[in-house]
């Protein structure tokens, strides 16, 4: 049985003891949930975590090109982890985020607005665009003022909060708050969360996960089925995460020690703090070193 996660951050320290890829890493996440040949994992995930937002269950999705161009040369382009659309025209953006970002909610809202702008039509148009849903899985904690793992944000009337508008719907899943053991996982949501958090520590699919969708999730995530290019890319991604985590931990410890030394070596401390900020924002260790000329 996998031990409960009690740390403030999920640790990316798997050393190959499991047979499955870490589903919190971009490549295996996309391979598993943005698979044109096997859409059930994505459909189940959307229905489970967006249940409170959806008027009707999703029965099929069309996986779109994740690239969305900016509206002008001055606007930035965006590449989402997963971008899809259901048969009703509703649009969905799904992503997994490892590095902590100070303005992550604003970033997600910005991406949702890009999806809305991308649905605009030339000529006569009444702005009746389809609803946009974002689903973000976070490997860091954000303060929402409560302890719920799944957070739902939407537009509402300030004077009458019960009146809501479904134009933009944002759902955030704080993976760091999930601490159930394998035996405690009963609902489909629990099992999906456990798979996302701990698949890379397992040597076989848990027997309790009897739903057919988990056969597909664990089959796709099996490292032995990866192509050579996929295996190489995945191992490089994992190495980068281990390096980032180690550097982040070292910068924190050294910053704490220097703080206790009553400000001695402030210049170095400020440099380490800048490095820490870069690493927390998701910048790789090698790119951060280049910025410092190291």
JOUR-V723013 format. One record per run of one state. SS is the DSSP state (hx for helix, st for strand, lp for the rest). FROM is the first residue (numbers start at 1). TO is the last residue. If there is no record, write none. Layout:
BEGIN
ss=SS from=FROM to=TO
ss=SS from=FROM to=TO
END
This chain:
BEGIN
ss=lp from=1 to=19
ss=st from=20 to=20
ss=lp from=21 to=25
ss=hx from=26 to=33
ss=lp from=34 to=39
ss=hx from=40 to=49
ss=lp from=50 to=60
ss=st from=61 to=63
ss=lp from=64 to=66
ss=st from=67 to=68
ss=lp from=69 to=77
ss=st from=78 to=79
ss=lp from=80 to=81
ss=st from=82 to=86
ss=lp from=87 to=90
ss=st from=91 to=97
ss=lp from=98 to=103
ss=hx from=104 to=118
ss=lp from=119 to=131
ss=st from=132 to=138
ss=lp from=139 to=149
ss=st from=150 to=156
ss=lp from=157 to=163
ss=st from=164 to=174
ss=hx from=175 to=177
ss=lp from=178 to=181
ss=hx from=182 to=184
ss=lp from=185 to=187
ss=hx from=188 to=201
ss=lp from=202 to=211
ss=hx from=212 to=220
ss=lp from=221 to=221
ss=st from=222 to=222
ss=hx from=223 to=225
ss=lp from=226 to=227
ss=hx from=228 to=260
ss=lp from=261 to=265
ss=hx from=266 to=280
ss=lp from=281 to=284
ss=hx from=285 to=291
ss=lp from=292 to=294
END
